[in-house]
Amino acid sequence: MPWPTPAAAAGQAAGKPPAPAVFDGAPLTPRELQVARLVAGGRSNKQIAAALVISPRTAEGHVERILAKLGFTSRAQAAAWVAAS
């Protein structure tokens, strides 16, 4: 995962939430990028949850938001997007 830019770090220091990461034109948060990469690796929501120490429902929510932000309807589309980036 890339390091935050100085502007993003300054925003965090000021108590503001970090700006969403832009990866190939799609605004995904750093956590969503993590989840997207795990989806691309063929991981299930349960496996993603275990890897990131979150609940399976939280992992499911991340996947749903990723699909919505990217305009996709399947995990395979998200995986292809990650692979192409």
C-alpha positions as CSV (number, residue, x, y, z in Angstrom):
1,M,0.0,0.0,0.0
2,P,1.4,3.4,-0.9
3,W,2.4,5.9,1.8
4,P,0.0,8.8,2.4
5,T,0.9,12.1,0.7
6,P,2.0,15.0,2.9
7,A,-1.4,16.6,2.3
8,A,-3.2,13.5,3.5
9,A,-1.0,13.3,6.5
10,A,-1.7,17.0,7.3
11,G,-5.4,16.3,7.0
12,Q,-5.1,13.4,9.5
13,A,-3.1,15.6,11.9
14,A,-5.8,18.2,11.8
15,G,-8.4,15.6,12.8
16,K,-9.9,15.3,9.3
17,P,-10.5,11.9,7.8
18,P,-8.1,10.9,5.1
19,A,-9.1,11.6,1.5
20,P,-10.0,8.5,-0.5
21,A,-7.3,6.9,-2.5
22,V,-7.7,7.1,-6.2
23,F,-6.6,3.9,-7.9
24,D,-7.0,3.9,-11.7
25,G,-9.6,6.6,-11.5
26,A,-11.8,5.0,-8.9
27,P,-12.0,6.5,-5.4
28,L,-11.3,3.7,-2.9
29,T,-10.2,4.1,0.6
30,P,-6.9,2.4,1.6
31,R,-8.9,-0.4,3.4
32,E,-11.1,-0.9,0.3
33,L,-7.9,-1.3,-1.8
34,Q,-6.7,-3.9,0.7
35,V,-10.0,-5.8,0.4
36,A,-10.1,-5.4,-3.4
37,R,-6.6,-7.0,-3.6
38,L,-7.8,-9.9,-1.4
39,V,-10.9,-10.3,-3.6
40,A,-8.5,-10.5,-6.6
41,G,-6.6,-13.2,-4.8
42,G,-9.8,-15.3,-4.7
43,R,-10.5,-14.9,-1.0
44,S,-14.0,-15.3,0.4
45,N,-15.5,-12.8,2.8
46,K,-14.8,-15.1,5.6
47,Q,-11.1,-15.4,4.6
48,I,-10.9,-11.6,4.1
49,A,-12.3,-11.1,7.6
50,A,-9.8,-13.5,9.1
51,A,-6.9,-11.8,7.3
52,L,-7.9,-8.3,8.3
53,V,-9.2,-9.2,11.8
54,I,-12.7,-7.9,11.0
55,S,-16.1,-9.5,11.1
56,P,-17.3,-11.4,8.0
57,R,-20.2,-8.9,7.8
58,T,-17.8,-6.0,7.7
59,A,-15.8,-7.7,4.9
60,E,-19.1,-8.2,3.0
61,G,-19.9,-4.5,3.4
62,H,-16.4,-3.5,2.1
63,V,-16.9,-5.7,-0.9
64,E,-20.4,-4.3,-1.6
65,R,-19.1,-0.7,-1.4
66,I,-16.1,-1.6,-3.7
67,L,-18.5,-3.0,-6.3
68,A,-20.8,0.0,-6.0
69,K,-18.0,2.5,-6.4
70,L,-16.6,0.8,-9.4
71,G,-19.9,0.1,-11.0
72,F,-19.4,-3.7,-11.0
73,T,-21.8,-6.5,-10.2
74,S,-19.4,-9.3,-9.5
75,R,-16.3,-10.1,-7.6
76,A,-14.7,-11.3,-10.8
77,Q,-15.0,-7.8,-12.3
78,A,-13.3,-6.3,-9.3
79,A,-10.6,-8.9,-9.5
80,A,-10.0,-8.1,-13.2
81,W,-9.9,-4.4,-12.3
82,V,-7.2,-5.0,-9.7
83,A,-5.2,-7.2,-12.1
84,A,-5.3,-4.6,-14.8
85,S,-4.2,-1.8,-12.5
